[in-house]
Amino acid sequence: MPQQYPHTPTATPLTRREALAAERAMPAPRPPRGRHNPTIVSQPPLPAVTVAAPAPAPTRTLRSRALAAIPLTGAAAAMALFTAAALPAQASTGPAVAVPGGTPAAAGQSFTATGLTVIVDRDGYTVTKPAVKPVITKTTTSTTNSSTAAASSTAAVAPTGTIVNTGAGDIRWPIAGSIRVSSPFGPRLAPCGACSSIHQGADIPPGAGTPIGAVAAGTVRISGTHSEYGQYVIIDHQIDGQTISTLYAHMIFGSSPLHAGQSVAVGQLVGLVGNTGASTGAHLHLQVMLGGTTPIDPIGWLTTNAGRTL
């Protein structure tokens, strides 16, 4: 009887999904027992990393706990007080006081102050008004005599502006009778191209040829001619201890009999009224000079002094 062999089935190929499922179901292979020398793979050393430990929490003292217990309103009030004390607008209104610099340091702070801290009185200032120097008026005997003589002088100013005098006293007007002033002392409009706009004397027009007398006794300084003054004379007088000089100008050429150094008496003939030099008509240009050089108003001086007895 022929030997019968079992039927060997023909293997059917698995699909891809079935193959993957079968592979997952298979147990993992175990390494063989016994000696095993695995291959050692060297790796570069890892860098050391230092990790800082967290700082221990500060120990809270009894003082800090007490401060922490202060309500927020108290802290705000303290801050307001500190700010008010630090502002310049809250400076003391009392007098300025110098106090040693530096204030108590707060906790955790320290500083050093040198010198002085000046608390400035912002609103406490004063204005000192300089003292006014007093004006001292010196009254002398001669001044008093001049005032008295002026009050009782024979010269007077008439309502028409003419001066009437009788020619008495040790000081007299240069023209006897009525005197009219055509150009007074001081600034003026120059009457001619060669005339001055600062009049240093006074012009008296009594008429050409009128005799001119010396205002007071004295000594002739100059008797001659000048481009502006024409025929003129200067006489120096000693009155009240000082030199007073008088100048007579625009006289007729050759009408003055005086010469330099000659002594003259009050009222003595000086010359005749003329129209010489820088002149626009016959008149006497009269000047009075303090100290012999400084012109002053001759009409004012004669009004005060004419008729005096020296």
C-alpha positions as CSV (number, residue, x, y, z in Angstrom):
1,M,0.0,0.0,0.0
2,P,1.5,3.2,-1.0
3,Q,2.7,5.5,1.8
4,Q,0.5,8.5,2.2
5,Y,1.9,11.9,3.1
6,P,0.0,14.6,4.6
7,H,-1.1,17.4,2.2
8,T,1.1,20.4,2.4
9,P,-1.0,23.5,1.9
10,T,0.2,26.2,-0.5
11,A,1.3,29.4,1.4
12,T,-0.8,32.4,0.6
13,P,1.1,35.8,0.6
14,L,0.1,38.3,3.3
15,T,-1.0,41.8,2.6
16,R,1.1,44.7,3.8
17,R,-1.3,45.5,6.6
18,E,-1.4,41.9,7.7
19,A,2.4,41.8,7.6
20,L,2.7,44.9,9.8
21,A,0.2,43.4,12.3
22,A,2.1,40.1,12.5
23,E,5.4,41.9,13.0
24,R,4.0,43.9,15.9
25,A,2.6,40.7,17.5
26,M,5.9,39.0,17.5
27,P,7.9,39.1,20.8
28,A,11.0,41.3,21.0
29,P,14.2,39.3,20.5
30,R,16.2,38.7,23.6
31,P,20.0,39.1,23.6
32,P,21.9,35.7,23.8
33,R,23.1,34.7,27.1
34,G,26.7,34.4,28.0
35,R,29.5,36.7,27.4
36,H,28.7,39.8,25.5
37,N,31.1,42.6,24.6
38,P,29.0,45.4,23.4
39,T,30.6,48.1,21.3
40,I,31.3,51.2,23.5
41,V,30.6,54.5,21.7
42,S,32.5,57.4,23.3
43,Q,30.5,60.7,23.6
44,P,32.0,64.1,24.2
45,P,31.7,65.3,27.8
46,L,28.8,67.5,28.6
47,P,29.7,71.0,29.9
48,A,29.3,71.6,33.6
49,V,26.3,73.8,34.5
50,T,26.4,75.7,37.7
51,V,23.0,76.4,39.1
52,A,22.9,79.2,41.8
53,A,20.8,78.2,44.7
54,P,18.1,80.7,45.5
55,A,19.0,83.2,48.2
56,P,17.5,82.5,51.5
57,A,14.6,84.7,52.3
58,P,15.5,87.6,54.6
59,T,14.6,87.1,58.2
60,R,12.0,89.6,59.1
61,T,12.9,91.4,62.3
62,L,10.4,92.7,64.9
63,R,11.0,96.3,63.6
64,S,10.2,95.4,60.0
65,R,7.1,93.5,61.1
66,A,6.0,96.6,63.0
67,L,6.7,98.8,60.0
68,A,4.8,96.4,57.8
69,A,1.8,96.8,60.1
70,I,1.6,100.5,59.5
71,P,-1.5,101.2,57.4
72,L,-1.2,102.7,53.9
73,T,-2.8,105.9,55.1
74,G,0.0,106.4,57.7
75,A,2.7,105.8,55.0
76,A,1.0,108.3,52.7
77,A,0.9,110.9,55.4
78,A,4.5,110.4,56.2
79,M,5.4,110.7,52.5
80,A,3.3,114.0,52.3
81,L,5.2,115.4,55.3
82,F,8.5,114.5,53.7
83,T,7.6,116.0,50.4
84,A,6.3,119.2,52.1
85,A,9.6,119.6,54.0
86,A,11.6,119.1,50.9
87,L,9.9,121.7,48.7
88,P,11.5,125.2,48.6
89,A,8.1,126.8,48.6
90,Q,7.7,125.7,52.2
91,A,10.7,127.6,53.3
92,S,10.5,129.3,56.6
93,T,9.3,132.8,56.6
94,G,11.4,133.8,59.6
95,P,14.9,135.4,59.4
96,A,17.7,133.6,57.6
97,V,19.4,131.2,60.0
98,A,22.6,129.2,59.4
99,V,22.3,125.6,60.8
100,P,24.8,122.8,60.6
101,G,24.4,120.8,57.4
102,G,23.0,117.2,57.4
103,T,19.8,115.5,58.5
104,P,19.3,112.2,60.3
105,A,19.8,109.4,57.8
106,A,17.0,107.0,57.1
107,A,17.4,103.2,57.7
108,G,19.9,101.8,55.2
109,Q,21.3,105.2,54.2
110,S,24.3,107.2,55.2
111,F,25.7,110.4,54.0
112,T,28.1,113.2,55.1
113,A,27.3,116.9,55.0
114,T,29.9,119.6,55.3
115,G,29.7,123.4,55.7
116,L,26.5,125.2,56.5
117,T,23.0,125.0,55.2
118,V,21.4,128.4,55.0
119,I,17.6,128.5,55.4
120,V,16.7,131.4,53.1
121,D,13.8,133.6,54.1
122,R,12.1,133.8,50.7
123,D,9.6,136.5,51.6
124,G,11.4,138.2,54.4
125,Y,13.3,140.9,52.6
126,T,13.5,144.6,53.1
127,V,14.3,147.6,50.9
128,T,16.5,150.2,52.2
129,K,16.0,153.6,50.7
130,P,19.2,155.7,50.6
131,A,19.2,158.7,52.8
132,V,18.8,161.9,51.0
133,K,21.7,164.3,51.6
134,P,20.5,167.4,53.3
135,V,20.9,170.6,51.4
136,I,22.8,173.1,53.5
137,T,22.3,176.8,52.8
138,K,25.0,179.0,54.1
139,T,24.0,182.5,55.0
140,T,26.7,185.1,55.3
141,T,26.7,188.7,56.4
142,S,27.3,189.8,52.8
143,T,24.3,187.8,51.6
144,T,22.1,189.2,54.2
145,N,23.2,192.7,53.4
146,S,22.6,192.0,49.7
147,S,19.0,190.9,50.4
148,T,18.4,193.9,52.6
149,A,19.9,196.2,50.1
150,A,17.8,194.6,47.3
151,A,14.6,195.2,49.2
152,S,15.5,198.9,49.6
153,S,17.3,199.3,46.4
154,T,16.6,202.4,44.3
155,A,16.3,200.1,41.2
156,A,12.9,198.6,40.5
157,V,11.2,196.7,37.7
158,A,8.3,198.6,36.3
159,P,5.2,196.9,34.9
160,T,6.4,197.6,31.3
161,G,9.7,195.6,31.9
162,T,12.0,198.6,32.1
163,I,14.3,199.1,35.0
164,V,14.2,202.5,36.7
165,N,17.2,203.5,38.9
166,T,18.6,206.7,40.4
167,G,22.3,205.7,40.2
168,A,22.9,205.6,44.0
169,G,25.1,203.2,46.1
170,D,28.5,201.5,45.6
171,I,27.0,199.2,42.9
172,R,25.0,200.8,40.1
173,W,23.4,200.2,36.8
174,P,25.6,201.2,33.9
175,I,22.9,203.3,32.3
176,A,21.1,206.0,34.3
177,G,17.3,206.3,34.2
178,S,15.1,203.7,32.5
179,I,16.7,200.5,31.2
180,R,15.1,198.2,28.7
181,V,16.5,194.7,27.9
182,S,16.3,193.6,24.3
183,S,18.0,190.2,24.6
184,P,18.4,188.6,28.0
185,F,21.0,186.1,29.3
186,G,20.9,182.5,28.2
187,P,20.0,180.5,25.1
188,R,18.5,182.4,22.2
189,L,18.0,182.4,18.4
190,A,21.2,184.0,17.0
191,P,20.3,187.4,15.6
192,C,23.1,187.3,13.1
193,G,25.5,184.9,11.4
194,A,28.4,185.9,13.7
195,C,26.2,186.2,16.8
196,S,26.1,183.5,19.5
197,S,23.1,181.4,20.3
198,I,24.2,181.1,23.9
199,H,24.0,184.7,25.1
200,Q,26.5,185.2,27.9
201,G,25.3,188.7,28.8
202,A,22.3,191.0,28.3
203,D,21.7,193.7,25.6
204,I,20.5,197.1,26.7
205,P,19.5,199.5,23.9
206,P,19.3,203.1,25.4
207,G,20.2,204.7,22.1
208,A,23.5,205.4,20.3
209,G,25.9,207.7,22.1
210,T,24.4,207.1,25.6
211,P,27.1,207.4,28.3
212,I,28.1,204.1,30.0
213,G,29.2,204.2,33.7
214,A,31.3,201.7,35.6
215,V,29.1,199.3,37.7
216,A,31.5,199.5,40.7
217,A,35.0,200.8,41.6
218,G,37.7,198.6,40.2
219,T,40.7,198.1,37.9
220,V,40.7,198.0,34.1
221,R,41.9,194.6,32.8
222,I,41.4,195.2,29.1
223,S,40.5,198.3,27.0
224,G,40.6,197.6,23.3
225,T,38.8,196.2,20.2
226,H,37.5,192.7,19.3
227,S,36.1,191.1,16.2
228,E,32.8,190.3,18.0
229,Y,32.8,192.8,20.9
230,G,33.9,195.7,18.9
231,Q,35.2,198.5,21.2
232,Y,35.1,196.9,24.7
233,V,36.3,197.2,28.3
234,I,36.7,194.7,31.1
235,I,36.9,195.9,34.7
236,D,37.7,193.7,37.8
237,H,35.9,194.5,41.1
238,Q,36.4,193.1,44.6
239,I,33.0,192.7,46.1
240,D,32.3,190.6,49.2
241,G,35.8,189.2,49.2
242,Q,35.6,187.8,45.6
243,T,36.4,189.0,42.2
244,I,33.5,190.2,40.1
245,S,34.2,191.3,36.6
246,T,32.1,193.4,34.2
247,L,32.4,193.6,30.4
248,Y,31.0,196.5,28.3
249,A,30.9,195.8,24.5
250,H,29.9,197.4,21.1
251,M,30.9,200.9,22.1
252,I,31.7,203.6,19.6
253,F,35.3,203.2,18.4
254,G,37.6,205.6,20.4
255,S,34.9,206.5,22.8
256,S,36.5,204.9,25.9
257,P,39.1,207.0,27.7
258,L,40.3,204.0,29.9
259,H,43.4,201.9,29.6
260,A,44.6,198.6,31.1
261,G,45.7,198.9,34.8
262,Q,43.8,202.1,35.4
263,S,41.7,202.4,38.6
264,V,38.1,203.6,38.1
265,A,35.4,204.8,40.5
266,V,31.8,203.6,40.5
267,G,29.8,205.5,37.8
268,Q,33.0,206.7,36.0
269,L,32.7,207.0,32.2
270,V,33.6,203.8,30.4
271,G,32.5,204.7,26.8
272,L,29.5,205.5,24.6
273,V,26.8,203.1,23.3
274,G,27.6,202.1,19.7
275,N,27.2,199.4,17.1
276,T,30.7,197.9,16.6
277,G,31.6,194.2,16.3
278,A,29.0,191.5,15.7
279,S,26.0,193.7,16.3
280,T,22.6,194.3,14.6
281,G,22.0,197.8,16.2
282,A,23.3,200.3,18.7
283,H,23.2,198.7,22.2
284,L,25.3,197.9,25.2
285,H,26.3,194.3,25.7
286,L,26.9,193.9,29.4
287,Q,28.4,190.8,31.1
288,V,29.0,190.0,34.8
289,M,31.5,187.2,35.5
290,L,32.0,185.5,38.9
291,G,35.7,184.9,39.6
292,G,36.5,186.9,36.5
293,T,35.5,184.2,34.1
294,T,32.1,182.5,34.8
295,P,29.2,184.5,33.1
296,I,26.0,184.9,35.2
297,D,22.8,186.8,34.5
298,P,23.8,190.5,34.8
299,I,20.2,191.7,35.1
300,G,19.5,189.3,38.0
301,W,22.8,190.2,39.7
302,L,22.2,194.0,39.4
303,T,18.6,193.7,40.5
304,T,19.9,192.1,43.7
305,N,23.0,194.3,44.3
306,A,22.4,197.7,42.8
307,G,22.2,200.4,45.4
308,R,24.3,198.5,48.0
309,T,26.9,200.3,50.1
310,L,30.1,198.3,50.3
